[in-house]
Amino acid sequence: MKNLSKEELLSRLEAINRSNAIIYFDLDGYILGMNSIFLTAMGYQEEDHKQLIGKHHSIFVSYEYSKSDEYKKFWEKLREGKFFEGEFERKKIDGSPIYLQATYNPILNESNVITKVMKIATDITETINSKNKINALSKDLQIELEKSQQLKNSIEIEKNAALNDLDIIIKKGQSELIKVIVKVALSVIVGVGVVTTILYWMAIITGKDTQIIGSTWSNMFSVLLTNAFSIVGTIMGIKYATQEGEKKSNKE
């Protein structure tokens, strides 16, 4: 840059001035001048130029930040010749926030003495707002996904509890059914035995053939016992199959 002619330097500065928001400050932070792009970006009119001259840079930041040690150190570093570059949140004339991609450049005179600070900035508010919206949506989506997972877990717990309750009811029903069948079978056997015995003694008394009665009692007893054991066996088979299915599910 030192080897450039004065005309070349002025040409480059003019190019920067046409495409960027530019404002100048003295070493204490008071405004020396600005271009129209800066005025428009910050919500000012062209005629507000003269009113801003002599105002302090702190009109563009929050009151809290302007009174902070960080802000004081910021200007101390600029007076020492430090260069700042980055994203800066500032305040427009109506108090709304504006985000600037900016550089704060200490300007040296021919004697290498810092005389002022030039700020070159680009308005990136739209980009920052879009990024913030995306971050907010991502956060909301993450919350909804967590809620969905919690709901899924709750449903799984309720399902398992319902299956356990159903299993208990089925097992209890099977046991109760077996007991009823056995009781009924025994009652019928006893009843058939009593009736057959009475018929058998009546046949003896009346002199009738007792062979038919004995054969009938034997057949009825055999059929009844076979059916009772068949039903009980079927229930026990279902119960066993259910238990085996549960064991396989637990292993998986």
C-alpha positions as CSV (number, residue, x, y, z in Angstrom):
1,M,0.0,0.0,0.0
2,K,2.9,2.4,0.8
3,N,4.2,2.0,-2.8
4,L,0.8,3.0,-4.3
5,S,0.4,6.5,-5.8
6,K,-1.9,9.0,-4.2
7,E,-4.3,8.7,-7.1
8,E,-4.4,4.9,-6.8
9,L,-5.1,5.1,-3.1
10,L,-7.9,7.6,-3.6
11,S,-9.4,5.4,-6.4
12,R,-9.5,2.4,-4.1
13,L,-11.0,4.3,-1.2
14,E,-13.7,5.6,-3.6
15,A,-14.5,2.0,-4.7
16,I,-14.8,1.0,-1.0
17,N,-17.0,4.0,-0.3
18,R,-19.4,3.2,-3.1
19,S,-20.1,-0.4,-1.9
20,N,-19.7,-0.3,1.9
21,A,-21.1,1.6,4.9
22,I,-18.2,3.8,6.2
23,I,-18.0,6.1,9.2
24,Y,-15.0,7.9,10.8
25,F,-14.3,8.5,14.5
26,D,-11.6,10.5,16.3
27,L,-9.6,8.6,18.9
28,D,-12.1,9.2,21.6
29,G,-15.0,7.7,19.6
30,Y,-16.6,10.9,18.4
31,I,-18.1,10.9,14.9
32,L,-16.1,12.8,12.2
33,G,-18.1,11.8,9.1
34,M,-19.9,9.0,7.3
35,N,-21.2,8.1,3.8
36,S,-24.8,7.8,2.7
37,I,-24.7,3.9,2.8
38,F,-24.0,4.1,6.5
39,L,-26.8,6.6,7.1
40,T,-29.3,4.4,5.2
41,A,-28.2,1.2,7.0
42,M,-28.7,2.8,10.4
43,G,-32.1,4.3,9.5
44,Y,-31.0,7.9,9.1
45,Q,-31.8,10.4,6.3
46,E,-29.2,12.2,4.2
47,E,-30.0,15.4,6.0
48,D,-29.1,13.8,9.4
49,H,-25.4,13.8,8.4
50,K,-24.6,17.1,10.1
51,Q,-26.6,16.2,13.2
52,L,-24.5,13.1,13.8
53,I,-21.1,14.9,13.5
54,G,-19.7,15.2,17.0
55,K,-21.9,12.5,18.5
56,H,-20.3,9.6,20.3
57,H,-20.1,6.1,18.9
58,S,-22.0,4.9,22.0
59,I,-25.3,6.1,20.4
60,F,-25.0,2.9,18.2
61,V,-24.7,0.5,21.1
62,S,-26.9,-0.4,24.2
63,Y,-26.6,1.7,27.3
64,E,-25.4,-1.3,29.3
65,Y,-22.6,-2.1,26.8
66,S,-21.5,1.6,26.6
67,K,-20.9,1.7,30.4
68,S,-19.0,-1.6,30.4
69,D,-15.3,-2.2,30.9
70,E,-15.3,-4.2,27.6
71,Y,-16.4,-1.1,25.7
72,K,-13.8,1.1,27.3
73,K,-11.1,-1.4,26.5
74,F,-12.4,-1.6,22.9
75,W,-11.6,2.1,22.4
76,E,-8.3,1.9,24.3
77,K,-7.1,-0.9,22.0
78,L,-8.1,1.2,18.9
79,R,-6.1,4.2,20.3
80,E,-3.2,1.8,20.6
81,G,-3.5,0.9,16.9
82,K,-5.3,-2.5,17.3
83,F,-7.3,-3.6,14.3
84,F,-10.8,-5.2,15.0
85,E,-12.7,-7.4,12.6
86,G,-15.9,-9.4,13.1
87,E,-19.7,-9.4,13.5
88,F,-21.0,-6.6,15.6
89,E,-24.5,-6.0,17.0
90,R,-25.4,-2.3,16.9
91,K,-28.5,-0.1,17.4
92,K,-30.4,1.8,14.6
93,I,-32.0,5.2,15.2
94,D,-35.3,3.5,16.1
95,G,-33.6,1.2,18.6
96,S,-33.9,-1.9,16.5
97,P,-30.8,-4.1,16.3
98,I,-28.6,-4.3,13.2
99,Y,-25.8,-6.8,12.6
100,L,-22.7,-5.6,10.8
101,Q,-19.8,-7.4,9.3
102,A,-17.2,-4.7,10.0
103,T,-13.6,-3.7,10.5
104,Y,-12.3,-0.9,12.7
105,N,-9.1,0.4,11.2
106,P,-6.8,2.9,12.9
107,I,-5.6,5.5,10.4
108,L,-2.1,6.7,10.4
109,N,-0.8,10.0,9.1
110,E,2.5,10.5,7.2
111,S,4.4,10.5,10.6
112,N,2.8,7.1,11.5
113,V,0.7,8.7,14.2
114,I,-2.8,7.4,14.7
115,T,-5.2,10.2,13.9
116,K,-8.6,8.6,13.5
117,V,-10.5,5.3,13.1
118,M,-12.3,4.2,10.0
119,K,-15.1,1.7,10.2
120,I,-16.0,-0.2,7.1
121,A,-19.2,-2.3,7.4
122,T,-21.7,-4.5,5.6
123,D,-25.3,-5.0,6.8
124,I,-25.7,-8.8,7.5
125,T,-28.9,-8.5,9.6
126,E,-31.0,-10.6,7.2
127,T,-28.4,-13.4,7.3
128,I,-28.1,-13.3,11.1
129,N,-31.9,-13.3,11.5
130,S,-32.2,-16.3,9.1
131,K,-29.5,-18.1,11.0
132,N,-31.3,-17.4,14.3
133,K,-34.6,-18.6,12.9
134,I,-33.0,-21.8,11.7
135,N,-31.4,-22.3,15.1
136,A,-34.7,-21.7,16.8
137,L,-36.5,-24.2,14.5
138,S,-33.7,-26.7,15.1
139,K,-34.1,-26.3,18.9
140,D,-37.9,-26.7,18.6
141,L,-37.5,-29.8,16.4
142,Q,-35.1,-31.3,18.9
143,I,-37.6,-30.6,21.7
144,E,-40.4,-32.2,19.7
145,L,-38.2,-35.3,18.9
146,E,-37.4,-35.6,22.6
147,K,-41.1,-35.4,23.5
148,S,-41.9,-38.0,20.8
149,Q,-39.3,-40.3,22.2
150,Q,-40.7,-39.8,25.7
151,L,-44.2,-40.6,24.4
152,K,-42.9,-43.7,22.6
153,N,-41.3,-44.9,25.8
154,S,-44.5,-44.2,27.8
155,I,-46.5,-46.2,25.2
156,E,-44.0,-49.0,25.4
157,I,-44.3,-49.1,29.2
158,E,-48.1,-49.1,29.1
159,K,-48.1,-51.8,26.4
160,N,-45.8,-54.0,28.4
161,A,-47.9,-53.4,31.6
162,A,-51.1,-54.3,29.6
163,L,-49.5,-57.5,28.2
164,N,-48.4,-58.5,31.7
165,D,-51.9,-57.9,33.1
166,L,-53.3,-59.9,30.2
167,D,-50.9,-62.7,30.7
168,I,-51.8,-62.8,34.4
169,I,-55.5,-62.9,33.6
170,I,-55.0,-65.6,31.0
171,K,-52.9,-67.8,33.3
172,K,-55.4,-67.3,36.1
173,G,-58.3,-68.1,33.7
174,Q,-56.5,-71.3,32.6
175,S,-56.0,-72.4,36.2
176,E,-59.6,-71.6,37.1
177,L,-60.9,-73.4,34.0
178,I,-58.8,-76.5,34.8
179,K,-60.2,-76.5,38.4
180,V,-63.8,-76.2,37.1
181,I,-63.3,-79.0,34.6
182,V,-61.8,-81.3,37.2
183,K,-64.6,-80.5,39.7
184,V,-67.3,-81.0,37.1
185,A,-65.7,-84.2,35.9
186,L,-65.4,-85.6,39.4
187,S,-69.0,-84.6,40.2
188,V,-70.3,-86.3,37.0
189,I,-68.2,-89.4,37.8
190,V,-69.5,-89.5,41.3
191,G,-73.1,-88.9,40.0
192,V,-72.8,-91.5,37.3
193,G,-71.3,-94.0,39.8
194,V,-74.2,-93.4,42.3
195,V,-76.8,-93.7,39.6
196,T,-75.2,-96.8,38.2
197,T,-74.8,-98.4,41.6
198,I,-78.5,-97.8,42.3
199,L,-79.5,-99.2,39.0
200,Y,-77.2,-102.2,39.5
201,W,-78.8,-103.0,42.9
202,M,-82.2,-102.6,41.5
203,A,-81.4,-105.0,38.7
204,I,-80.1,-107.5,41.3
205,I,-83.3,-107.2,43.4
206,T,-85.6,-107.5,40.3
207,G,-83.5,-110.3,38.8
208,K,-82.6,-108.3,35.7
209,D,-79.3,-108.6,33.8
210,T,-76.6,-106.5,35.4
211,Q,-74.0,-106.9,32.6
212,I,-75.5,-104.2,30.5
213,I,-75.5,-101.7,33.4
214,G,-71.9,-102.4,34.2
215,S,-70.9,-102.1,30.6
216,T,-72.8,-98.8,30.2
217,W,-71.2,-97.4,33.4
218,S,-67.7,-98.4,32.2
219,N,-68.2,-96.8,28.8
220,M,-69.6,-93.5,30.2
221,F,-66.8,-93.3,32.7
222,S,-64.2,-93.9,30.0
223,V,-65.7,-91.3,27.7
224,L,-66.0,-88.7,30.4
225,L,-62.5,-89.2,31.7
226,T,-61.0,-89.1,28.2
227,N,-62.8,-85.8,27.3
228,A,-61.8,-84.3,30.7
229,F,-58.1,-85.1,30.2
230,S,-58.3,-84.0,26.5
231,I,-59.6,-80.5,27.5
232,V,-57.1,-80.2,30.3
233,G,-54.3,-81.3,28.0
234,T,-55.3,-78.7,25.4
235,I,-55.3,-75.9,28.0
236,M,-51.9,-77.0,29.3
237,G,-50.5,-77.1,25.8
238,I,-51.7,-73.5,25.1
239,K,-50.2,-72.4,28.4
240,Y,-46.8,-74.1,27.5
241,A,-46.8,-72.6,24.1
242,T,-47.5,-69.1,25.5
243,Q,-44.6,-69.4,28.0
244,E,-42.2,-70.6,25.3
245,G,-43.3,-67.6,23.1
246,E,-42.5,-65.2,26.0
247,K,-39.1,-66.8,26.6
248,K,-38.2,-66.3,22.9
249,S,-39.4,-62.7,22.9
250,N,-37.3,-61.9,26.0
251,K,-34.2,-63.4,24.4
252,E,-34.7,-61.3,21.3
